């Protein structure tokens, strides 16, 4: 076996090993959060919250919002509508 073949084989083993490591944790639950900035929100506003309260975020519906997984920012998204539900569309990871 030449050096090039050995390198390709080692890389292949490493890739399989890397994939199997992810397979071990792929089913774990994690918390995905999206940040929406609401400026000038005060405690009195919090105390007045009720079902169907609408809060103006002064943010455009096409603005990018940060996305966190377990408290770590992993990317950016924008709001979208999926049938009758509000959704996010991931626009950037990293």
C-alpha positions in Angstrom: 0.0 0.0 0.0 1.4 3.4 -1.0 1.3 6.5 1.1 -1.6 8.0 -0.8 -3.7 4.9 -0.3 -2.9 4.7 3.4 -3.9 8.4 3.8 -7.3 7.8 2.0 -7.9 4.7 4.1 -7.1 6.6 7.3 -9.4 9.5 6.3 -12.2 7.0 5.5 -11.9 5.4 9.0 -11.8 8.8 10.7 -15.0 9.8 8.8 -16.8 6.7 9.8 -15.7 7.1 13.4 -16.8 10.8 13.4 -20.3 9.8 12.0 -20.7 7.0 14.5 -19.9 9.5 17.4 -22.7 11.8 16.2 -25.0 8.8 15.9 -24.6 8.1 19.6 -26.0 11.6 20.5 -28.3 12.3 17.6 -31.4 11.4 19.6 -30.7 13.7 22.6 -33.1 16.5 23.1 -31.9 20.1 22.9 -33.5 23.5 23.4 -33.8 25.7 20.3 -34.5 29.4 21.0 -35.0 32.4 18.8 -34.3 35.9 20.0 -36.7 38.7 19.3 -35.7 42.1 20.5 -38.4 44.1 22.2 -37.2 47.6 23.2 -38.6 49.8 25.9 -40.3 46.8 27.6 -40.8 47.4 31.3 -41.8 45.4 34.3 -45.3 47.1 34.2 -45.6 45.7 30.6 -44.7 42.3 31.8 -47.4 42.5 34.6 -50.0 43.5 32.0 -49.4 40.5 29.8 -52.5 38.4 29.1 -53.7 35.9 26.6 -53.8 37.4 23.1 -51.7 40.4 24.1 -49.8 41.8 21.1 -46.3 43.1 21.7 -44.8 45.4 19.1 -41.2 44.5 18.6 -40.4 47.4 16.2 -38.5 44.7 14.2 -39.2 44.0 10.5 -40.7 40.6 9.8 -37.8 40.1 7.4 -35.1 41.0 10.0 -32.7 38.3 10.9 -33.0 36.9 14.4 -30.4 35.0 16.4 -30.9 31.2 16.9 -29.5 29.4 19.9 -29.2 25.8 20.8 -28.8 25.1 24.5 -27.8 28.7 25.1 -25.1 28.8 22.3 -25.8 30.9 19.2 -25.6 28.7 16.2 -26.9 31.0 13.5 -29.5 33.4 12.2 -33.0 33.0 10.9 -35.9 35.0 9.6 -39.6 34.6 10.3 -41.8 32.8 7.8 -45.3 31.4 7.7 -45.9 27.7 7.2 -49.6 27.2 6.4 -51.2 28.8 9.5 -48.2 28.7 11.8 -45.4 31.1 12.4 -42.0 29.5 11.6 -38.4 30.4 11.2 -36.2 29.8 8.2 -32.6 29.3 9.0 -30.6 31.8 6.9 -27.1 31.3 8.3 -25.3 28.7 10.4 -22.1 29.3 12.3 
